[in-house]
Amino acid sequence: MNHARLRQDTGWWRHAVIYEVYPRSFQDSNGDGIGDLDGITARLPYLKGLGVDAVWIAPFFRSPMRDFGYDVSDYLDVDPMFGTMRAFETLVECAHSLELRVMIDLVLSHSSDQHPWFAASRADRSNLQADWYVWADAKPDGTPPNNWLSIFGGSAWQWDTRREQYYLHNFLASQPDLNFHTPAVQDALLEVARFWLVRGVDGFRLDTVNFYTHDRQLRNNPPQPAGRFAGAAHRSNPYAWQRHLHDKTQPENLVFIERLRALCDGFPGAVLLGEIGDDQQYKTLAEYTEGDRRLQMAYVFRLLERDCSARHLAGVLEEYLRDASRSRVCWSVGNHDVERVASRWSAWGGTARQRAELAAALLLSLPGGKCVYQGEELGLTEVDVPFEQLRDPFGITMWPQKMGRDGCRTPMPWTRAPGAGFTTGTPWLPIADEHLPLAVREQVGDPHSLHAFYVDWLGWHRHEPALRHGSLQLLAPTDQVLAFERVTPDETLLCLFNLSGEAADYRIDRAAVAVTERSMDARVEGGQARLAPCSAAFARVVQKTK
C-alpha cells in the first residue's frame, strides 16, 4: 500500500495501536552500541507481524543528548548518531510498504541551549530573536522572578551573564523554554512540522503539549493543598508541591494548537497525539481535543502511576467518564519515562508474566487509541541499573529516592547472544540477564509465549466491534475486581479484571450471560464470575434485567 492510499483513511487513529520505539535502545545496525534508524527499518517486519498500526519514534534530531534527544539543536536534521535523512526517508518508505504509519516525536516547548535560536537570543536584548525564549529580570535582591520549579529539580530559572537576566527552563537548564507569545516562534515551529509532513510522516506525538505557553505576568504558583501532590509526582520532588496554574496550560496555548491542526489537516491522515501532564488531567485533555480544530487525541499519566488497585483504577475511569468521555483518549500503561508495567504494578501479585498479560488485556479493552512501549509484548521488567551506570540526568539528580528512567530504557533483547542481538558492540545501557530468556527469538513462534498472547489479543481487538466502537460503562468495583462493559446498540461485552494475587468472585447484576467469550483462567456463568489471581474474563451479556 502506498502513502496516498494510507492517507485516504483519515480516521485510522481512532482505534489504532501505536508502538513506541525508543531509538537508542531498539536496534543498533553499526555496532556502536546505540540504536539507529537503519536498525528500526530492519525490524519493521517484526512490528508488522505483531499487529500494530503505527510506530511512534522518539526524538532522533540533532542534539547534544543531555536529555537523550529531548534537547533539540536542529529540528530539520537527523543526528549522525541515528543515521542520515536518507535513512529516515527509507524507514518511512519501508513502513508505508508494510501498511505501517510513522509518527515522530516533536519537542516544541523547549530546545537545546545549543540551538542557533538560543545562541542568538542570549547574545543581547535587542537582536531579532531576543524574545524567542522566556527571559525575565531578577527581583531586586537578585533572586529569580517567581517560584516556578523545574521538573528535574530546583528553580525553573537559570541566570545568564550575557543578558543579565534569567531564562525559563521547565526541565534541564540546558533546555530553555521557547516563548510562544512571540508570533515568529510559532511560525518557525509550524515550518518544522511542515518539513516533516512533506517527508511523509503520518503525525506527531507532541511532547509536553500543555507546556508551550506561560503566564505573561509570571505570577507565582500557589501550593498544593496540605498532603496532596501534583499528578503522579512523588513528594521527593518539590515540583509536586505546587499547583501549576501559571507555568503551563495557559489559554493562549490553544491558539497555537489550532494553527498546528490546520497545518496537519492539509496532509490527510496526519494525526496529532498530545502528552498532557496537568493537575486536572482529563479536564485538560477534554479541552485540548475539543471539536475538530485541536488535537485528534491525547494521553495523560493516570495509568502510568504506581497505584494499580481495582478501586483506584475504577476511580481513574470514573474521572475519565466524568471529565472527558466524549474526548479522544489514547491510553498507555508504559513508556520511556516510567517504570515498566510488569514491575510497577507488582502489587497485583502473581508473576511478571501474569501482570504483563493482565495489563495488556486491560489496555486493549479501553475505548480509543492505545500506545504499546517497546518490550511490553515480551514482558520486560524494570532493570536495576547501578548508580555508576546511570545515564538519565533526572535519575542522577533524584537518586536514590527515584531511580530515574534508565531502567525502562535498556536495550531490546532480540536473541540470547552476547549483546542480545541489539548490538555487536558495547550497549549504551546494560542489558539485563533476566531479559535474555524473554528475547524475541525465544518467543516468536512459541504459541504459549507472551508475544503470541499479544498477537492474538491485538487481532481480537482489531475485529471485535464492542472493543472498537462500544461506549464504556463502569460497573461497581470490589477490592479485587475492576469491572466495566463495552456497549454498542447490538451487543454488550462484559470485561472483568482480578487485580490481585488472590482468587476473586464477582456477582453480575444480569439475568443471564452468554458463555465466556475469552478469559485468562477465569469463568463467567450466569450472574457469577470466578477469577483466578491476576486474571481477566470477557463475556457477552445476552439478557439484561430492567
DRENDREN-581488 format. One record per residue (C-alpha): residue in three letters; x, y, z. Coordinates in nm, 3 decimals. Layout:
  nunu     east    north       up
   Ala        X        Y        Z
...
This chain:
  nunu     east    north       up
   Met    0.000    0.000    0.000
   Asn    0.147    0.338   -0.095
   His    0.128    0.652    0.112
   Ala   -0.151    0.803   -0.097
   Arg   -0.375    0.506   -0.015
   Leu   -0.283    0.519    0.353
   Arg   -0.379    0.884    0.369
   Gln   -0.726    0.810    0.235
   Asp   -0.810    0.654    0.572
   Thr   -0.827    0.977    0.773
   Gly   -0.985    0.810    1.076
   Trp   -0.722    0.537    1.119
   Trp   -0.613    0.675    1.455
   Arg   -0.947    0.631    1.634
   His   -0.878    0.270    1.734
   Ala   -0.510    0.246    1.645
   Val   -0.246    0.058    1.840
   Ile    0.073    0.264    1.825
   Tyr    0.408    0.105    1.910
   Glu    0.663    0.335    2.070
   Val    1.023    0.285    1.963
   Tyr    1.297    0.439    2.178
   Pro    1.558    0.450    1.902
   Arg    1.870    0.442    2.120
   Ser    1.761    0.105    2.255
   Phe    1.571   -0.069    1.974
   Gln    1.830   -0.198    1.721
   Asp    2.190   -0.099    1.654
   Ser    2.290   -0.154    1.291
   Asn    2.654   -0.039    1.301
   Gly    2.800   -0.181    1.624
   Asp    2.843    0.145    1.815
   Gly    2.614    0.031    2.096
   Ile    2.338    0.281    2.015
   Gly    2.024    0.203    1.819
   Asp    1.962    0.387    1.494
   Leu    1.719    0.444    1.208
   Asp    1.856    0.163    0.991
   Gly    1.803   -0.068    1.285
   Ile    1.439    0.037    1.313
   Thr    1.389   -0.019    0.940
   Ala    1.531   -0.371    0.969
   Arg    1.282   -0.454    1.244
   Leu    0.968   -0.312    1.083
   Pro    0.856   -0.659    0.964
   Tyr    0.860   -0.766    1.331
   Leu    0.622   -0.480    1.416
   Lys    0.400   -0.570    1.123
   Gly    0.386   -0.929    1.245
   Leu    0.298   -0.814    1.595
   Gly   -0.012   -0.648    1.456
   Val    0.028   -0.280    1.545
   Asp   -0.098    0.003    1.322
   Ala    0.173    0.265    1.360
   Val    0.516    0.327    1.503
   Trp    0.599    0.632    1.716
   Ile    0.970    0.711    1.709
   Ala    1.118    0.907    1.999
   Pro    1.343    1.203    1.900
   Phe    1.626    1.141    1.654
   Phe    1.703    1.508    1.567
   Arg    2.043    1.668    1.609
   Ser    2.108    1.711    1.980
   Pro    2.388    1.732    2.237
   Met    2.198    1.446    2.404
   Arg    2.197    1.590    2.754
   Asp    1.839    1.464    2.774
   Phe    1.886    1.199    2.504
   Gly    1.725    1.382    2.216
   Tyr    1.462    1.580    2.403
   Asp    1.702    1.873    2.378
   Val    1.698    1.955    2.006
   Ser    1.972    2.165    1.847
   Asp    1.842    2.127    1.488
   Tyr    1.481    2.031    1.418
   Leu    1.545    1.978    1.048
   Asp    1.819    1.719    1.053
   Val    1.893    1.370    1.181
   Asp    2.160    1.335    1.445
   Pro    2.454    1.140    1.298
   Met    2.424    0.904    1.594
   Phe    2.100    0.777    1.439
   Gly    2.189    0.799    1.071
   Thr    2.102    1.032    0.787
   Met    1.799    1.197    0.634
   Arg    1.809    0.934    0.362
   Ala    1.795    0.664    0.629
   Phe    1.482    0.826    0.769
   Glu    1.322    0.850    0.424
   Thr    1.396    0.482    0.368
   Leu    1.238    0.398    0.704
   Val    0.918    0.582    0.608
   Glu    0.906    0.419    0.265
   Cys    0.952    0.073    0.414
   Ala    0.692    0.133    0.684
   His    0.434    0.250    0.430
   Ser    0.502   -0.051    0.211
   Leu    0.410   -0.265    0.513
   Glu    0.097   -0.055    0.580
   Leu    0.252    0.086    0.898
   Arg    0.221    0.456    0.970
   Val    0.508    0.660    1.114
   Met    0.466    0.919    1.388
   Ile    0.760    1.119    1.518
   Asp    0.816    1.292    1.850
   Leu    0.810    1.672    1.824
   Val    0.962    1.857    2.120
   Leu    0.835    2.211    2.073
   Ser    0.812    2.355    2.423
   His    1.189    2.391    2.455
   Ser    1.508    2.345    2.258
   Ser    1.867    2.274    2.346
   Asp    2.079    2.564    2.464
   Gln    2.299    2.469    2.168
   His    2.028    2.560    1.917
   Pro    2.124    2.860    1.699
   Trp    1.799    3.028    1.801
   Phe    1.908    3.033    2.164
   Ala    2.262    3.141    2.079
   Ala    2.114    3.444    1.904
   Ser    1.856    3.511    2.173
   Arg    2.104    3.515    2.459
   Ala    2.353    3.738    2.275
   Asp    2.180    4.062    2.382
   Arg    1.837    4.209    2.449
   Ser    1.788    4.382    2.115
   Asn    1.858    4.126    1.840
   Leu    1.586    3.990    1.612
   Gln    1.549    3.672    1.819
   Ala    1.587    3.831    2.160
   Asp    1.231    3.739    2.257
   Trp    1.230    3.386    2.114
   Tyr    1.288    3.244    2.464
   Val    1.139    3.333    2.801
   Trp    1.361    3.595    2.965
   Ala    1.291    3.788    3.285
   Asp    1.472    4.030    3.513
   Ala    1.578    3.928    3.859
   Lys    1.397    4.056    4.165
   Pro    1.570    4.349    4.339
   Asp    1.750    4.101    4.566
   Gly    1.883    3.905    4.267
   Thr    1.658    3.603    4.309
   Pro    1.450    3.452    4.026
   Pro    1.137    3.635    3.908
   Asn    0.897    3.385    4.069
   Asn    0.868    3.049    4.244
   Trp    0.831    2.823    3.938
   Leu    1.016    2.494    3.966
   Ser    1.184    2.261    3.719
   Ile    1.056    1.904    3.696
   Phe    1.422    1.800    3.709
   Gly    1.473    1.971    4.045
   Gly    1.531    2.325    4.171
   Ser    1.426    2.656    4.025
   Ala    1.289    2.674    3.671
   Trp    1.504    2.986    3.618
   Gln    1.869    2.996    3.514
   Trp    2.083    3.309    3.534
   Asp    2.256    3.413    3.213
   Thr    2.551    3.652    3.241
   Arg    2.529    3.774    2.882
   Arg    2.186    3.929    2.914
   Glu    2.198    3.964    3.291
   Gln    1.856    3.803    3.304
   Tyr    1.704    3.470    3.394
   Tyr    1.566    3.231    3.132
   Leu    1.292    2.975    3.191
   His    1.353    2.600    3.173
   Asn    1.085    2.356    3.284
   Phe    1.334    2.072    3.253
   Leu    1.716    2.085    3.244
   Ala    1.890    2.422    3.247
   Ser    2.023    2.318    2.906
   Gln    1.663    2.304    2.777
   Pro    1.547    2.669    2.761
   Asp    1.176    2.725    2.700
   Leu    1.069    2.882    2.374
   Asn    0.845    3.189    2.400
   Phe    0.516    3.107    2.228
   His    0.393    3.461    2.293
   Thr    0.626    3.561    2.007
   Pro    0.446    3.504    1.673
   Ala    0.772    3.435    1.490
   Val    0.839    3.141    1.721
   Gln    0.506    2.985    1.636
   Asp    0.566    3.041    1.266
   Ala    0.910    2.879    1.284
   Leu    0.776    2.573    1.465
   Leu    0.493    2.532    1.217
   Glu    0.756    2.523    0.943
   Val    0.932    2.246    1.137
   Ala    0.611    2.043    1.134
   Arg    0.558    2.112    0.764
   Phe    0.913    1.997    0.687
   Trp    0.845    1.650    0.831
   Leu    0.493    1.621    0.692
   Val    0.630    1.680    0.344
   Arg    0.872    1.393    0.411
   Gly    0.584    1.156    0.466
   Val    0.529    1.133    0.841
   Asp    0.176    1.040    0.943
   Gly    0.159    1.254    1.254
   Phe    0.331    1.377    1.565
   Arg    0.347    1.278    1.925
   Leu    0.369    1.620    2.089
   Asp    0.594    1.620    2.394
   Thr    0.461    1.820    2.692
   Val    0.192    1.975    2.472
   Asn    0.038    2.185    2.751
   Phe    0.372    2.341    2.847
   Tyr    0.409    2.560    2.540
   Thr    0.276    2.886    2.683
   His    0.341    3.052    3.018
   Asp    0.164    3.326    3.214
   Arg    0.275    3.662    3.077
   Gln    0.256    3.816    3.426
   Leu    0.487    3.548    3.570
   Arg    0.261    3.503    3.873
   Asn    0.371    3.265    4.148
   Asn    0.218    2.919    4.160
   Pro    0.020    2.850    4.480
   Pro    0.099    2.546    4.695
   Gln   -0.090    2.222    4.670
   Pro   -0.344    2.164    4.949
   Ala   -0.184    2.007    5.253
   Gly   -0.094    1.644    5.198
   Arg   -0.157    1.647    4.823
   Phe    0.096    1.624    4.543
   Ala    0.053    1.710    4.175
   Gly   -0.036    1.431    3.935
   Ala    0.172    1.116    3.968
   Ala    0.474    1.301    4.108
   His    0.642    1.194    4.430
   Arg    0.687    1.418    4.735
   Ser    1.064    1.376    4.696
   Asn    1.036    1.618    4.401
   Pro    0.931    1.969    4.515
   Tyr    0.769    2.022    4.173
   Ala    0.480    1.815    4.307
   Trp    0.423    2.059    4.592
   Gln    0.283    2.334    4.369
   Arg   -0.046    2.384    4.185
   His    0.079    2.459    3.834
   Leu   -0.165    2.734    3.746
   His    0.071    2.976    3.576
   Asp    0.374    2.795    3.433
   Lys    0.173    2.579    3.188
   Thr   -0.177    2.506    3.045
   Gln   -0.247    2.868    2.956
   Pro   -0.544    2.964    2.733
   Glu   -0.317    3.108    2.463
   Asn   -0.170    2.762    2.411
   Leu   -0.485    2.651    2.233
   Val   -0.436    2.916    1.965
   Phe   -0.112    2.752    1.858
   Ile   -0.265    2.404    1.878
   Glu   -0.536    2.515    1.638
   Arg   -0.277    2.657    1.398
   Leu   -0.084    2.329    1.407
   Arg   -0.402    2.128    1.348
   Ala   -0.492    2.347    1.049
   Leu   -0.149    2.275    0.902
   Cys   -0.185    1.899    0.955
   Asp   -0.530    1.897    0.801
   Gly   -0.361    1.988    0.475
   Phe   -0.197    1.643    0.486
   Pro   -0.490    1.397    0.504
   Gly   -0.449    1.131    0.770
   Ala   -0.186    1.324    0.966
   Val   -0.257    1.299    1.339
   Leu   -0.166    1.498    1.649
   Leu   -0.121    1.296    1.970
   Gly   -0.053    1.513    2.273
   Glu    0.118    1.428    2.601
   Ile   -0.064    1.611    2.882
   Gly    0.073    1.646    3.233
   Asp   -0.153    1.861    3.445
   Asp   -0.318    1.878    3.786
   Gln   -0.662    1.824    3.625
   Gln   -0.554    1.581    3.359
   Tyr   -0.879    1.469    3.197
   Lys   -1.035    1.816    3.206
   Thr   -0.730    1.949    3.024
   Leu   -0.741    1.656    2.780
   Ala   -1.105    1.732    2.701
   Glu   -1.017    2.095    2.632
   Tyr   -0.719    2.006    2.412
   Thr   -0.917    1.759    2.199
   Glu   -1.239    1.962    2.176
   Gly   -1.409    1.964    1.837
   Asp   -1.219    1.920    1.512
   Arg   -0.978    2.212    1.548
   Arg   -0.734    2.084    1.810
   Leu   -0.559    1.755    1.883
   Gln   -0.714    1.439    1.747
   Met   -0.623    1.261    2.069
   Ala   -0.410    1.287    2.381
   Tyr   -0.293    1.083    2.674
   Val   -0.239    1.159    3.041
   Phe   -0.042    0.990    3.317
   Arg   -0.323    0.830    3.518
   Leu   -0.247    0.473    3.402
   Leu    0.126    0.537    3.433
   Glu    0.106    0.575    3.810
   Arg    0.213    0.315    4.064
   Asp   -0.128    0.266    4.230
   Cys   -0.292   -0.024    4.049
   Ser   -0.565   -0.130    4.288
   Ala   -0.907   -0.210    4.146
   Arg   -1.071    0.081    4.328
   His   -0.802    0.326    4.219
   Leu   -0.827    0.224    3.853
   Ala   -1.205    0.241    3.875
   Gly   -1.158    0.595    4.003
   Val   -0.937    0.676    3.706
   Leu   -1.205    0.554    3.465
   Glu   -1.473    0.739    3.662
   Glu   -1.268    1.059    3.628
   Tyr   -1.235    0.996    3.254
   Leu   -1.610    0.937    3.214
   Arg   -1.691    1.248    3.416
   Asp   -1.445    1.488    3.254
   Ala   -1.358    1.353    2.909
   Ser   -1.596    1.077    2.800
   Arg   -1.659    1.248    2.464
   Ser   -1.291    1.310    2.406
   Arg   -1.046    1.105    2.205
   Val   -0.813    0.940    2.452
   Cys   -0.502    0.740    2.374
   Trp   -0.429    0.501    2.660
   Ser   -0.095    0.359    2.768
   Val    0.037    0.165    3.065
   Gly    0.404    0.228    2.991
   Asn    0.652    0.443    2.802
   His    1.012    0.560    2.809
   Asp    0.954    0.780    3.117
   Val    0.810    0.536    3.372
   Glu    0.898    0.207    3.538
   Arg    0.797   -0.091    3.327
   Val    0.443   -0.203    3.398
   Ala    0.534   -0.565    3.476
   Ser    0.735   -0.431    3.770
   Arg    0.545   -0.111    3.853
   Trp    0.217   -0.292    3.914
   Ser    0.371   -0.565    4.130
   Ala    0.100   -0.500    4.392
   Trp   -0.123   -0.717    4.174
   Gly    0.080   -1.014    4.290
   Gly    0.132   -1.307    4.056
   Thr    0.426   -1.335    3.823
   Ala    0.568   -1.068    3.593
   Arg    0.421   -1.267    3.301
   Gln    0.074   -1.266    3.457
   Arg    0.094   -0.892    3.525
   Ala    0.208   -0.824    3.170
   Glu   -0.084   -1.023    3.027
   Leu   -0.337   -0.858    3.256
   Ala   -0.206   -0.507    3.178
   Ala   -0.229   -0.580    2.805
   Ala   -0.583   -0.716    2.835
   Leu   -0.689   -0.408    3.031
   Leu   -0.522   -0.169    2.788
   Leu   -0.680   -0.328    2.481
   Ser   -1.025   -0.324    2.642
   Leu   -1.041    0.056    2.672
   Pro   -1.200    0.284    2.412
   Gly   -0.986    0.486    2.171
   Gly   -0.623    0.459    2.070
   Lys   -0.351    0.272    2.259
   Cys    0.025    0.300    2.287
   Val    0.245   -0.003    2.349
   Tyr    0.602    0.063    2.461
   Gln    0.877   -0.149    2.309
   Gly    0.932   -0.469    2.504
   Glu    0.592   -0.475    2.673
   Glu    0.496   -0.754    2.434
   Leu    0.791   -0.953    2.572
   Gly    0.708   -0.891    2.939
   Leu    1.027   -0.696    3.008
   Thr    1.070   -0.591    3.369
   Glu    1.238   -0.282    3.512
   Val    1.618   -0.312    3.523
   Asp    1.804   -0.210    3.839
   Val    2.082   -0.003    3.679
   Pro    2.368    0.063    3.924
   Phe    2.424    0.428    4.009
   Glu    2.764    0.432    3.837
   Gln    2.598    0.323    3.511
   Leu    2.306    0.567    3.521
   Arg    2.279    0.796    3.220
   Asp    1.950    0.972    3.287
   Pro    2.007    1.324    3.430
   Phe    1.673    1.309    3.612
   Gly    1.762    0.977    3.773
   Ile    2.105    1.101    3.878
   Thr    1.954    1.414    4.034
   Met    1.672    1.231    4.215
   Trp    1.875    0.926    4.326
   Pro    1.827    0.727    4.546
   Gln    1.459    0.802    4.614
   Lys    1.373    0.781    4.244
   Met    1.588    0.570    4.015
   Gly    1.503    0.765    3.704
   Arg    1.422    0.638    3.358
   Asp    1.721    0.423    3.263
   Gly    1.562    0.106    3.398
   Cys    1.289    0.114    3.133
   Arg    1.522    0.224    2.853
   Thr    1.766   -0.066    2.844
   Pro    1.820   -0.231    2.503
   Met    1.560   -0.453    2.339
   Pro    1.660   -0.822    2.362
   Trp    1.631   -0.987    2.022
   Thr    1.836   -1.300    2.098
   Arg    2.022   -1.467    2.386
   Ala    2.357   -1.398    2.219
   Pro    2.609   -1.150    2.361
   Gly    2.468   -0.804    2.302
   Ala    2.120   -0.963    2.291
   Gly    2.110   -0.923    1.914
   Phe    2.080   -0.549    1.978
   Thr    2.444   -0.468    1.909
   Thr    2.780   -0.620    1.828
   Gly    2.943   -0.350    2.037
   Thr    2.908   -0.228    2.394
   Pro    2.547   -0.127    2.462
   Trp    2.492    0.229    2.588
   Leu    2.295    0.088    2.883
   Pro    2.349   -0.257    3.032
   Ile    2.144   -0.549    2.901
   Ala    1.975   -0.730    3.187
   Asp    2.044   -1.102    3.222
   Glu    1.681   -1.155    3.321
   His    1.570   -1.018    2.983
   Leu    1.760   -1.273    2.774
   Pro    1.512   -1.561    2.822
   Leu    1.241   -1.316    2.708
   Ala    1.418   -1.231    2.381
   Val    1.221   -1.204    2.060
   Arg    1.382   -1.515    1.911
   Glu    1.279   -1.714    2.218
   Gln    0.915   -1.605    2.193
   Val    0.820   -1.563    1.827
   Gly    0.673   -1.891    1.706
   Asp    0.603   -2.019    2.058
   Pro    0.222   -2.037    2.089
   His    0.249   -2.016    2.467
   Ser    0.465   -1.703    2.478
   Leu    0.358   -1.356    2.584
   His    0.439   -1.240    2.229
   Ala    0.182   -1.488    2.097
   Phe   -0.065   -1.357    2.355
   Tyr   -0.015   -1.004    2.219
   Val   -0.057   -1.113    1.858
   Asp   -0.376   -1.297    1.946
   Trp   -0.526   -1.016    2.153
   Leu   -0.430   -0.747    1.905
   Gly   -0.609   -0.949    1.639
   Trp   -0.917   -0.981    1.860
   His   -0.910   -0.608    1.933
   Arg   -0.897   -0.534    1.560
   His   -1.206   -0.741    1.480
   Glu   -1.420   -0.705    1.793
   Pro   -1.690   -0.438    1.732
   Ala   -1.761   -0.379    2.101
   Leu   -1.393   -0.300    2.170
   Arg   -1.364   -0.069    1.871
   His   -1.695    0.113    1.884
   Gly   -1.861    0.043    2.218
   Ser   -1.913    0.303    2.487
   Leu   -1.758    0.243    2.829
   Gln   -1.994    0.180    3.119
   Leu   -1.824    0.138    3.454
   Leu   -1.957   -0.121    3.699
   Ala   -1.908   -0.122    4.075
   Pro   -1.556   -0.237    4.168
   Thr   -1.458   -0.454    4.461
   Asp   -1.130   -0.454    4.649
   Gln   -1.003   -0.705    4.390
   Val   -1.205   -0.667    4.072
   Leu   -1.229   -0.388    3.815
   Ala   -1.542   -0.428    3.603
   Phe   -1.689   -0.244    3.307
   Glu   -1.888   -0.301    2.991
   Arg   -1.826   -0.201    2.631
   Val   -2.169   -0.137    2.483
   Thr   -2.291   -0.099    2.124
   Pro   -2.654   -0.091    2.006
   Asp   -2.617   -0.458    1.913
   Glu   -2.420   -0.608    2.197
   Thr   -2.269   -0.571    2.543
   Leu   -1.925   -0.708    2.626
   Leu   -1.857   -0.755    2.996
   Cys   -1.491   -0.703    3.098
   Leu   -1.368   -0.825    3.438
   Phe   -1.015   -0.795    3.580
   Asn   -0.892   -0.950    3.903
   Leu   -0.617   -0.708    4.002
   Ser   -0.495   -0.911    4.297
   Gly   -0.289   -1.213    4.385
   Glu   -0.588   -1.400    4.530
   Ala   -0.883   -1.567    4.361
   Ala   -1.190   -1.344    4.341
   Asp   -1.565   -1.377    4.288
   Tyr   -1.772   -1.108    4.121
   Arg   -2.151   -1.100    4.115
   Ile   -2.303   -0.975    3.792
   Asp   -2.636   -0.799    3.810
   Arg   -2.771   -0.973    3.499
   Ala   -3.037   -1.229    3.434
   Ala   -2.810   -1.426    3.204
   Val   -2.466   -1.410    3.047
   Ala   -2.351   -1.598    2.741
   Val   -2.069   -1.848    2.752
   Thr   -1.742   -1.672    2.832
   Glu   -1.606   -1.509    2.517
   Arg   -1.244   -1.516    2.622
   Ser   -1.062   -1.549    2.952
   Met   -0.733   -1.574    3.133
   Asp   -0.802   -1.854    3.380
   Ala   -1.147   -1.719    3.470
   Arg   -1.506   -1.829    3.428
   Val   -1.838   -1.649    3.391
   Glu   -2.157   -1.846    3.445
   Gly   -2.493   -1.678    3.466
   Gly   -2.466   -1.399    3.718
   Gln   -2.142   -1.508    3.880
   Ala   -1.777   -1.481    3.781
   Arg   -1.487   -1.671    3.932
   Leu   -1.145   -1.526    3.854
   Ala   -0.806   -1.675    3.935
   Pro   -0.535   -1.442    4.068
   Cys   -0.424   -1.182    3.810
   Ser   -0.681   -1.291    3.555
   Ala   -0.946   -1.145    3.329
   Ala   -1.272   -1.259    3.172
   Phe   -1.482   -1.127    2.885
   Ala   -1.840   -1.236    2.830
   Arg   -2.134   -1.127    2.618
   Val   -2.445   -1.023    2.803
   Val   -2.740   -1.183    2.630
   Gln   -3.022   -1.078    2.859
   Lys   -3.042   -0.768    3.076
   Thr   -3.259   -0.702    3.374
   Lys   -3.462   -0.380    3.383
